[in-house]
Amino acid sequence: MGRERGDALGAVIGAIYQGFGDHELYPTVEEKAAHLLYFVVKDHPLSDGNKSAAPRRCSSPSLTATAR
C-alpha cells in the first residue's frame, strides 16, 4: 500500500465528517464509506496505490467504530 502524501489522508478523513450547522453531510456509515472511497480515489492522498487502498480504507475498523 502507498505512503501518505503529506496530510492529505487526514484531510480526506476529515472530509467525510464535515457538516453544516448541526447536520452531518454524510450521516450514515454507508455514506461515509462511499465518500471515503470516492475521496481516496479522487484526491490521491497516498503516493502510490490509491485505487487499491480505497476499498481497504472503507473497511477500516476505526471508520465503523467512530461512525456509530
C-alpha positions as CSV (number, residue, x, y, z in Angstrom):
1,M,0.0,0.0,0.0
2,G,1.2,3.5,-0.7
3,R,2.7,6.0,1.7
4,E,0.8,9.0,2.9
5,R,1.4,12.2,0.9
6,G,1.7,15.0,3.4
7,D,-1.5,15.4,5.5
8,A,-3.7,14.5,2.5
9,L,-5.1,11.4,4.1
10,G,-6.1,13.3,7.2
11,A,-7.9,15.8,5.0
12,V,-9.8,13.0,3.2
13,I,-10.9,11.5,6.5
14,G,-11.9,14.9,7.8
15,A,-14.0,15.5,4.7
16,I,-16.3,12.6,5.5
17,Y,-17.1,14.1,8.9
18,Q,-17.8,17.6,7.6
19,G,-21.2,19.2,8.2
20,F,-23.2,22.3,8.0
21,G,-24.6,23.6,11.3
22,D,-25.8,20.6,13.3
23,H,-26.2,18.4,10.3
24,E,-23.5,16.0,9.0
25,L,-23.2,15.8,5.2
26,Y,-22.7,12.0,5.4
27,P,-24.6,10.9,8.5
28,T,-24.6,7.1,8.0
29,V,-21.7,4.7,8.0
30,E,-22.6,3.7,4.5
31,E,-22.5,7.3,3.2
32,K,-19.1,7.8,5.0
33,A,-17.7,4.7,3.4
34,A,-18.9,5.6,0.0
35,H,-17.5,9.1,0.2
36,L,-14.2,7.8,1.7
37,L,-13.8,5.5,-1.3
38,Y,-14.6,8.4,-3.6
39,F,-12.2,10.9,-2.0
40,V,-9.3,8.4,-1.8
41,V,-9.6,7.7,-5.5
42,K,-10.3,11.3,-6.5
43,D,-7.8,13.2,-4.2
44,H,-4.9,10.7,-4.3
45,P,-3.8,11.1,-0.6
46,L,-1.2,8.3,-1.0
47,S,2.0,8.5,-3.0
48,D,1.0,5.2,-4.7
49,G,-1.8,2.6,-4.6
50,N,-4.7,5.0,-4.2
51,K,-7.2,2.9,-6.1
52,S,-6.2,-0.4,-4.4
53,A,-6.1,1.2,-1.0
54,A,-9.5,2.8,-1.2
55,P,-11.6,-0.3,-0.5
56,R,-9.3,-1.2,2.4
57,R,-9.9,2.3,3.9
58,C,-13.7,1.8,3.7
59,S,-13.5,-1.4,5.7
60,S,-11.3,0.2,8.4
61,P,-12.4,-0.7,12.0
62,S,-11.8,2.9,13.0
63,L,-14.4,4.1,10.5
64,T,-17.1,1.8,11.7
65,A,-16.3,2.4,15.4
66,T,-16.4,6.2,15.1
67,A,-19.4,6.3,12.8
68,R,-21.8,4.6,15.2
